[in-house]
């Protein structure tokens, strides 16, 4: 499947679960707009991510859970992602070299980021608020497919109180799998 098809599938899953983020999803932006925001060329997958959705619209009374695409994490707009990059521009982390762009964030300051060289995504990593970095997927399409798989397995689920939750141990095991979250890994 293409990244766009995987994104369609992920958003269909959250729509079927009647998650509030579906109504908050902002339209995507053109590659040129993303590149102007980031100040340089971006890989096709990063352009596709931001052309699918440029983050979410924030509204009064909206909770972090309302904004979550996966438990605790929401998609960033290109402007938000660039602001985060500028905040920690002096971060010297080899796993984020040569360039990186945040894709998803949570309220605690953790991120999913795409690292790249030129127009090639090198990997997807988590960047914690403590600035710890872990490679979790090979590319954005694999991350999105992995999230779909975690929903399918019930690792991501809607709790009785209506909140979006996760079995964190299974989530971490999935992302630590031998193929960086490949859906064929045992989790």
N, C-alpha and C positions, 0 to 999 in steps of 0.2 A: 504494500500500500504506500501511497505517497504521504508526505507529511500533512498535506491538506486533508486527505481522506482520514488519516488518524485523528486529526483535530476535529473533523466532523464527528467521528465516532465518540471521542471524549466528550464533546459538548452535547451530543445526543444522550449519552449516559447521564450526565448531570441534569439535563432537561427531563429525562424519564424519572429521575429521583426528585423532581420538582424543587431543585436548588435555586435560591434567589439570585445567584450569580448570573444565571442565564439572561434575566431581564437587565442586568447591570453591564453586560458585555458591550464594550464600545467597538465601533467599526474599526477595521484595520486601516493602516496607512500604506502609501506607496513606498517602494524600495528607496526612491530618491529622498523622500521625507525622512525615513529612518536613517539613511546615510548622512543626511544633513544634520540630524539631531546628534548622531554619534561622532560626526566629524571625520568619517572615513568609510570606505567600502565595507560591506558586511557580506558574509556567506549567504548563499541562496536560502539555506534553512532558516537563518536569522531573519532574512527579509520575508520569508513565507510566514514565520511566527508572527511578526508584527503586522503583516498584511492581513492576517486572519482576524486578529484582535489587537487593538492598541490599548490594552488594559481594561479597566472597568470604570464605570461612572460611580462616583461616591455620592451617597445620599445621607441625609440626617437620619439617625436611628439605625443605620446599617451596622451590623456587627461584623467582626472578623469572619465568623462562620458564614454569614450571608454572602461574603465576598470570596469565599474559598472555592477554588476549582478542584483542588485535592485538599485533604484535611490540613487546615492551617495556612495554606499557600494560595495566593491569588496572582493572576498575571499582571505584570507591570506594563505601564505605557512606556514608550521609548523615552519620553522626557523624564519619567521617574527613574528608569534604568540608568540614564546618563547622569542624573543627579547622584545616584548611589555610587557610580563609578568615580565621579569627581570627589566624593566624600572620602573615599579610600584609595585615591589614585597612587599613593606612595606605597601601597602594598607590594612587597617584593616576594612573590610566591611563584616558584617555577611551574607548578601545575596550572597556573593561570596565564602562562606566557604563550605567545607574545601578547595577545589581546583577549579580553573577555567582556561579555555583556550579560547582565542579569536578565532572567526571563520571568522568574517567580520569586515572591518574597513572602515572609510571614511576619507576624507582629513582634517577634522576638529578635528580628534582624538577620535571620537565616535566609539564604538565597539558593536558588538553582541558577547556575550560570553556564553559558556556552563559551568555551574557549576556542580560539581560532587563529589561523595564520592565513593571511590573504583572504581567499574566498572559501577556505576549507575549515569546517568545524573539526576540531581535534578531539574534543570530548565534552561531556556535560558533567559538571562538578557541583557539589554542595559546598557552599561557603558559609560557615557558621558565624554567628555574631562575635565569637571569640577569634575569628579569622582562621579557623581550621578548615582545610580543604580536603575533600574526598572525591575522587572520580567515581561516578555512579552509572553513567551511560556513555555509549560511544557517540551518539548523535541525538539531535532533538527528536527525530522521528521515533527512535528507540525509547526515549523518555516518555513520550506521549503514549506509545503502544504499551509501555510498562505500566503507566497509570491506568490505562483501560483494563489491563490484565489484573491489576490490584483491585479494581472495582469488581471485575468478574469473579475473582476468588473470594470476595467478601472481606478482604483486608481493609479496604475503604468501604464504609457503610454509614447509613443514616441510623443513629441511635433512637431509642424510644422517645427521647425528648425532642427529636427533630434535628439535632445537631449532626454535622458531618464528622465522623470519627475514623480512627484507624487502629489496627492492631500494630503498634509501633515495632514490636519485635519482629513480626513477619515482614513489615515494610523495610526495616533495616536489613534483614536477611536477604530479601529480594534484591535490594540495591547492592548488596555486597556479594551477590552471586558470581559465579565464575565468568559469566559473560556480561558483567556490568548491568545486571537486571534483565538479561535476555529472558523472554517469557517461557523459554523451555527449561530454565534452570529450576532446581527444586527449591521451593521456599516453604 
